[in-house]
Amino acid sequence: MSELLIERRGAVEIATLNRPERLNALNEGLVDELNAYFGGLAERPDVRVVILRGAGRGFCAGLDIQEDRSSDETPVLRTLRTQTSIGNIYRKMRACPQPIVSLGHGAACGGGLSLLLASDVRYAAPSFRCNAAYIRIGLGGCDMASSYFLPRLVGASLASEMILTGRFIDAERALRAGLVSEIVDKEALLDRGLALADEMLATSPYGLRLSKQALNLNIDAPGLEAAMAIEDRQQVILSATEDHREALAAFLEKRAPDYSER
């Protein structure tokens, strides 16, 4: 059975981490499937939103440290290959044009936390708890883009607290810090994610894609002028599309737009 299940719902795909017996820990097979999936999304304009979740009792326990990764490589090269392979998942999640909505329940640890951090929107069940686990196994606390994402999402103080100790934070604290948007009963998580996806699908396809692109670029913009230049460029491009004209007409006629461009 695949370790990453993909279910199609119209223009939305639900990607489910499917190693529940290991709390969806990242082994080589799951890492390869995640890389292939997120890497291929750029060539799939028919998919407009992705929902990411975990099967079983938790979201993702991070790296499967019990997996046999022995090979003929030196330890340094083997570790570098593992680091690069897992790290590429987060790079591809940010690079893919589709918004990613993650649904967290139970534990999200280490690389599992980073799957949430690399998503665009995060909802959590009351059972949700997460940590930057790396420092707890004798490694540096900064790993899998945690030192990039966490300070931007929750601020330097909480990011430092998590990274320097590996301590868990629960759903309530994650909500207060802005790490998640909302706490939702586990049974309602998928419906909440799909409802948000429906709102995204009401926007024009290229407008949605370029909006994610601008958010990615402008979080690192050197200043106001650079950020606004990207916004201006996108608005000029989108204003020339048929979908812009259709959206304007639909707004004035008080009807749902019928987008044609993909």
VODOMAR-740477 format. One record per residue (C-alpha): y, x, z. Coordinates in pm, 1 decimal. Layout:
<rs>
{{Y,X,Z}}
...
</rs>
This chain:
<rs>
{{0.0,0.0,0.0}}
{{349.6,122.9,-79.2}}
{{546.0,264.1,211.6}}
{{862.0,105.8,69.6}}
{{833.8,-262.2,-21.1}}
{{1084.5,-404.1,-270.4}}
{{1142.5,-779.3,-292.9}}
{{1371.6,-926.2,-556.5}}
{{1598.0,-1224.4,-482.6}}
{{1809.5,-1278.9,-791.4}}
{{2060.8,-992.7,-808.3}}
{{1966.3,-877.9,-455.9}}
{{1679.1,-647.2,-362.2}}
{{1533.0,-627.7,-12.3}}
{{1393.4,-280.2,59.2}}
{{1160.3,-272.9,359.9}}
{{1041.4,47.9,526.0}}
{{669.7,-21.0,555.2}}
{{508.0,212.0,807.5}}
{{510.2,-20.6,1108.8}}
{{222.0,161.3,1277.6}}
{{448.6,469.4,1298.1}}
{{773.7,279.8,1364.1}}
{{859.9,348.7,997.8}}
{{893.0,722.6,1064.1}}
{{983.8,928.8,760.3}}
{{679.2,1101.7,613.7}}
{{673.1,1271.7,272.8}}
{{552.3,959.7,95.6}}
{{827.8,735.4,231.8}}
{{1089.7,1005.0,170.8}}
{{979.0,1035.6,-191.9}}
{{988.0,657.3,-239.5}}
{{1334.3,626.4,-85.1}}
{{1466.7,906.8,-303.7}}
{{1320.6,750.6,-617.3}}
{{1450.5,404.7,-528.9}}
{{1808.8,492.3,-437.0}}
{{1827.1,751.8,-713.1}}
{{1731.2,493.2,-974.1}}
{{1981.7,226.4,-875.2}}
{{2264.5,372.8,-1083.1}}
{{2072.0,274.6,-1396.2}}
{{2000.6,-80.9,-1273.8}}
{{2314.4,-294.0,-1308.5}}
{{2100.6,-607.1,-1270.0}}
{{2069.3,-517.3,-899.2}}
{{2405.2,-578.9,-735.8}}
{{2332.3,-561.6,-360.4}}
{{2056.7,-393.3,-157.0}}
{{1937.1,-502.0,187.2}}
{{1754.2,-233.3,387.8}}
{{1533.4,-314.2,685.0}}
{{1223.7,-196.8,871.8}}
{{887.1,-365.5,919.5}}
{{735.7,-418.0,1262.0}}
{{888.3,-333.2,1599.8}}
{{1171.2,-107.0,1492.0}}
{{1395.7,6.5,1209.5}}
{{1300.0,375.2,1177.4}}
{{1194.1,635.6,1433.0}}
{{1325.0,925.7,1223.0}}
{{1117.0,1216.8,1099.7}}
{{741.6,1179.1,1146.9}}
{{694.0,1496.7,1350.7}}
{{317.2,1441.7,1365.7}}
{{270.9,1465.9,989.6}}
{{91.5,1776.1,865.9}}
{{346.8,1956.8,649.0}}
{{158.0,2283.6,621.2}}
{{184.9,2463.0,287.7}}
{{187.1,2809.5,133.8}}
{{564.9,2828.4,178.2}}
{{728.4,3035.0,448.6}}
{{845.7,2826.9,748.9}}
{{1208.2,2869.1,643.9}}
{{1146.9,2751.0,288.0}}
{{929.4,2464.4,404.7}}
{{1194.1,2345.9,648.9}}
{{1467.1,2382.9,388.1}}
{{1265.9,2174.0,142.6}}
{{1213.5,1902.5,404.6}}
{{1581.0,1905.2,503.6}}
{{1695.2,1881.9,142.9}}
{{1447.3,1610.2,50.5}}
{{1542.2,1383.4,340.4}}
{{1911.8,1464.1,308.4}}
{{1904.9,1360.6,-57.1}}
{{1825.6,1004.1,50.8}}
{{2166.4,971.8,218.2}}
{{2344.5,1137.2,-72.1}}
{{2184.5,888.3,-311.4}}
{{2264.4,592.4,-85.3}}
{{2632.8,683.7,-93.7}}
{{2626.6,759.0,-468.1}}
{{2452.9,440.6,-581.3}}
{{2702.3,174.4,-695.0}}
{{2535.9,-112.2,-507.6}}
{{2655.8,-199.4,-155.0}}
{{2377.6,-146.0,99.8}}
{{2346.9,-387.0,392.2}}
{{2120.7,-254.4,669.4}}
{{1951.1,-472.6,928.6}}
{{1874.2,-279.5,1246.4}}
{{1627.7,-390.1,1512.9}}
{{1442.9,-191.7,1774.5}}
{{1483.0,184.0,1753.9}}
{{1681.9,377.4,1493.1}}
{{1645.0,745.2,1574.4}}
{{1753.0,1065.4,1403.1}}
{{1699.9,1026.4,1031.0}}
{{1654.1,652.7,1087.5}}
{{2001.6,634.1,1239.6}}
{{2130.7,817.9,933.6}}
{{1984.5,547.9,707.2}}
{{2210.0,304.0,889.9}}
{{2508.6,537.4,882.4}}
{{2478.3,586.1,505.8}}
{{2476.8,209.8,449.1}}
{{2791.4,10.9,379.6}}
{{2743.4,-271.9,630.9}}
{{2520.8,-281.6,939.5}}
{{2397.8,-581.0,1138.7}}
{{2187.9,-541.8,1453.7}}
{{1943.4,-748.1,1654.6}}
{{1985.9,-758.8,2036.1}}
{{1689.2,-518.7,2060.7}}
{{1868.9,-251.6,1859.3}}
{{1912.6,95.6,2007.5}}
{{1994.1,418.5,1829.2}}
{{2034.7,788.3,1893.7}}
{{2102.8,1116.7,1718.8}}
{{1767.2,1250.3,1831.9}}
{{1772.0,1598.3,1678.6}}
{{1898.3,1788.6,1983.1}}
{{1612.3,1648.3,2192.9}}
{{1355.3,1856.1,2005.9}}
{{1533.4,2188.8,2036.4}}
{{1741.7,2159.9,1719.5}}
{{2114.0,2122.9,1667.3}}
{{2248.2,1775.7,1728.2}}
{{2424.2,1774.5,1389.6}}
{{2171.4,1678.6,1125.5}}
{{2116.2,1438.6,836.0}}
{{2491.1,1382.9,790.7}}
{{2537.6,1267.5,1152.8}}
{{2831.7,1504.4,1201.6}}
{{2994.9,1352.6,892.3}}
{{2926.0,982.4,939.5}}
{{2939.4,930.5,1315.9}}
{{3295.3,1053.5,1387.1}}
{{3425.6,846.9,1097.1}}
{{3247.9,533.7,1217.7}}
{{3277.5,548.3,1595.6}}
{{3538.6,818.0,1666.1}}
{{3507.1,1173.9,1789.4}}
{{3437.8,1098.5,2157.4}}
{{3133.6,871.8,2117.9}}
{{3007.4,1081.9,1826.4}}
{{3020.0,1392.2,2046.3}}
{{2850.2,1209.3,2331.9}}
{{2563.9,1102.2,2107.7}}
{{2526.7,1430.0,1918.8}}
{{2551.4,1660.1,2222.0}}
{{2301.0,1465.5,2434.6}}
{{2076.9,1264.8,2203.3}}
{{2125.5,967.3,2436.3}}
{{2065.1,612.4,2313.3}}
{{2331.6,348.0,2275.3}}
{{2238.3,-19.0,2270.0}}
{{2343.3,-301.6,2039.9}}
{{2639.5,-408.7,2254.3}}
{{2788.1,-62.2,2266.1}}
{{2722.7,-13.4,1893.9}}
{{2915.9,-334.0,1828.3}}
{{3209.3,-233.5,2050.6}}
{{3226.6,105.5,1879.2}}
{{3225.3,-44.8,1529.0}}
{{2889.4,105.6,1435.7}}
{{2758.5,-243.7,1355.8}}
{{2952.2,-547.8,1238.7}}
{{2765.2,-814.7,1430.4}}
{{2470.0,-875.7,1663.3}}
{{2232.9,-1137.2,1523.7}}
{{1902.1,-1273.8,1653.5}}
{{1618.5,-1082.3,1491.8}}
{{1482.8,-1397.5,1326.2}}
{{1822.6,-1457.9,1164.1}}
{{1893.6,-1099.8,1052.6}}
{{1767.0,-1137.6,696.9}}
{{1948.6,-1467.7,646.4}}
{{2270.2,-1307.2,771.3}}
{{2227.3,-1016.6,532.3}}
{{2154.1,-1247.8,240.6}}
{{2458.3,-1461.9,324.8}}
{{2679.9,-1154.2,309.8}}
{{2515.1,-1052.0,-17.1}}
{{2597.6,-1396.2,-159.2}}
{{2965.1,-1339.1,-77.2}}
{{2950.4,-1004.0,-254.1}}
{{2783.4,-1165.7,-555.5}}
{{3081.0,-1399.6,-585.6}}
{{3291.8,-1098.2,-687.5}}
{{3295.4,-940.8,-1032.1}}
{{3016.6,-683.7,-1088.4}}
{{3248.6,-396.9,-1177.3}}
{{3499.7,-492.9,-910.2}}
{{3226.4,-466.2,-647.7}}
{{3095.7,-133.8,-776.8}}
{{3436.8,29.0,-803.5}}
{{3534.7,-97.7,-459.6}}
{{3239.6,87.3,-305.3}}
{{3338.6,394.9,-505.1}}
{{3697.5,382.7,-378.3}}
{{3586.5,340.3,-16.9}}
{{3361.6,645.2,-52.7}}
{{3632.3,859.0,-209.5}}
{{3920.6,752.5,9.3}}
{{3750.6,816.5,341.8}}
{{3800.8,1183.6,250.4}}
{{4128.1,1144.8,61.8}}
{{4374.3,1426.0,140.1}}
{{4656.9,1178.4,183.5}}
{{4810.2,840.9,104.0}}
{{4916.2,931.4,-248.8}}
{{4566.0,1047.8,-346.8}}
{{4410.1,731.9,-205.1}}
{{4655.7,504.6,-383.0}}
{{4608.3,691.5,-711.3}}
{{4238.1,602.0,-703.1}}
{{4321.6,238.7,-623.0}}
{{4578.6,223.2,-904.7}}
{{4333.5,372.0,-1153.2}}
{{4067.9,116.2,-1066.2}}
{{4305.5,-178.8,-1082.9}}
{{4430.5,-73.4,-1426.2}}
{{4072.1,-44.2,-1553.5}}
{{3960.8,-375.7,-1402.0}}
{{4270.0,-565.1,-1518.0}}
{{4159.5,-504.4,-1877.9}}
{{3817.7,-669.3,-1831.1}}
{{3703.4,-1014.8,-1937.0}}
{{3579.9,-1073.5,-1581.9}}
{{3934.1,-1032.5,-1447.3}}
{{4060.2,-1296.9,-1685.3}}
{{3769.0,-1523.5,-1597.2}}
{{3829.5,-1478.2,-1222.6}}
{{4197.7,-1565.7,-1263.1}}
{{4112.0,-1878.2,-1463.7}}
{{3846.4,-1982.9,-1211.8}}
{{4091.7,-1937.7,-924.1}}
{{4354.4,-2154.0,-1094.2}}
{{4097.1,-2416.2,-1194.4}}
{{3937.9,-2417.8,-846.7}}
{{3586.4,-2340.1,-969.8}}
{{3332.4,-2061.0,-933.5}}
{{3378.1,-1779.6,-1186.6}}
{{3114.7,-1717.5,-1455.0}}
{{3104.7,-1341.0,-1492.0}}
{{2974.0,-1197.6,-1816.3}}
{{3016.3,-821.5,-1777.1}}
{{2744.7,-614.6,-1612.9}}
</rs>
